[in-house]
Amino acid sequence: MGSGPGHQNGPRTVMGLVRQYRYITNIILACVAIALEVYYSICAGSCSYLRGTIFGIDLTYVGMACMALIILLSILKQDFLLFLIISAAVGIEFYLIGFQVWYDTYCSYCLAFAGIIFVLYIVNFIKRRLFYSLFFMAMGLAGFALVFKGSIAPTYTYTFLNTYY
């Protein structure tokens, strides 16, 4: 049926193109997020004093595990489960951004990771599943608030306190 101007079989917008290649986009974004986490973990720069754990596990490892799960679910094309996991991650990121705002201490790597989570949410958004999404966001936020332990003190303080006390 025609190959003239205005005729396309594919998406006409950037978002349409991203959604068409959603799984590849998810995998690329998750790999970028993992790279951010790796860099953050070896960086001794301005963010090294901002730390957090859940159940004693460093958040960098939790973030990498979350991204690995997103990659796996993208490979398996498990749209609904993927959307729920990303929705919970959005709730968690709201908490973590709030933590940074509360203490007026910001980490560019953490904020970039949060940005990736928000982009993943937009790319994987399922309008008819909005109720489930909001529920999982709320559960992510509330559950994370119960198990998160964060600190903003310089790392050497903890090294000193753990060594001598």
N, C-alpha and C positions, 0 to 999 in steps of 0.2 A: 504494500500500500504506500507507495511514495517515499521518496527520500529527499524531498525538497525542504526548503527552509521551514523551521518551526516543527518539523516532524522528528520526534525522538522516541525510541523505544525505552529509553532509560529515564532516570530521574532528571528533573529540570533544575533542581536547586542543590546547593552544597549539602544541606541537611539530608536531602533525598539520596544523594550519593553516599553520604556517611552511613545512612540507615541501610542502604543496599549492601554495603560492605561492613555491616555492624560487627560481625564476629572478628574480622581482621582488625577493625578499628579497636575493639575491646582488647585484643591481644597486644597490639602495638602500645596502646595507652597503659595497659597493665605492666608491660615490660619497661616503659619509661618510668612508671611509679616505682618499680623494683629497683631500677638504676638510681633513682633519687634516694631511696632508702639505703642502698649500699653506700652511696656517697655520703649521706648524712651520718651513717654509722662510723665511717673512717675519718670524717671531717673533724678537725679540732678547732673549728672556727667559732663564729659567734653563736651558733645554736647548740654547742656542746653542753651547755648548762641546762637546757630544757629537756627533761627526761620524763618518761612515763612507763608504767607497767600495768598489766592486768594478770592477776594470779601469779605475780612474780616474773612474768615473761615480758621482756622489753618490747615496747610498741613497734620498734623497727621490724622485729621478727613477726609480730602479729600482722603488720601491714603487708609484709612480703607474703605471708601465708594467705592473706585475703586476696592478694593479686594473683597468686598461684591458683586459687580456687576460681577466680574469675576467668583465668585462662582456660582451666579445665572445663568449666561450664560452657564457655564459648566454643571450645572444640567439640563438645558433646551437643551443642545447640539446645541447651536447656533454658529457653527464654524466660519462663516464669520464675524458676528457681534463681536464675541469674539476676533477674529484676528484684527479687526479694532480698537477696544478699546485698546488692548495690543499694537498695533502699535503706537497709539497716546500717550500711556503711555511711550513708548520708547523715543519718541520725547521730552516729558516732562522731562524724566530722563536725556537726553542729556543736556537740559538746566540747570537742577539742579546740575549736575556734573560740568558743566562749571562754574556755580556760585561758587562752592566750590574751583575750580581751580583758578578762577579769584581772589578770596580773600585769597587764600592759607590757607583755613580753611576747615578741613575735618571732617566728622562725620561718624564713622564706621557703625552706624545704618542706616543712609541714603544711604550709599554705598551698604550695604547688601540688603536693599530694592530695590535699582536699580539693583543689581545683580539678584534678584528674577524676576524682570520685564524682564530682558534680557533672562533669562532661560525660562520664560513663552513664550516669543517671539519665541525662537528656537523650543520649544515643539509644538507650534501651527502654525508654519510657513506654509504658503500655497504659493508655488512657482508661481502658475499661477495668484495669486493675488498680486504680487510684486508691481505693479504700485499703487494700492489702498493703500498698506502698506506704501510706501514711501510718498504718498500724506498725509495720516493721521499722519505720523511721522512729516512731515513738518508743518502741521496744529497744531499739539500738541505743537511743539516747538515754533512756531510763536504766537499762541494764548496764550500760557502760559507766554511768554515774555511780553505780553501786560497787563496781569492781576496779575502777581506775584509781591508780595512785600516781600522782604527778609531782614533779619538783621543778623549781626554777633556780635553785642554788647552783653555784659553780661546782663542777665535778670534783675538783680538788678538795672541796669542803667535805664531801662524802667520803673520799678516800682517807682524809685525815681522821674523820670521826669513826669510820669503820676500823681503822688501824689502831687507834688509841682508846677506843671506848668499847 
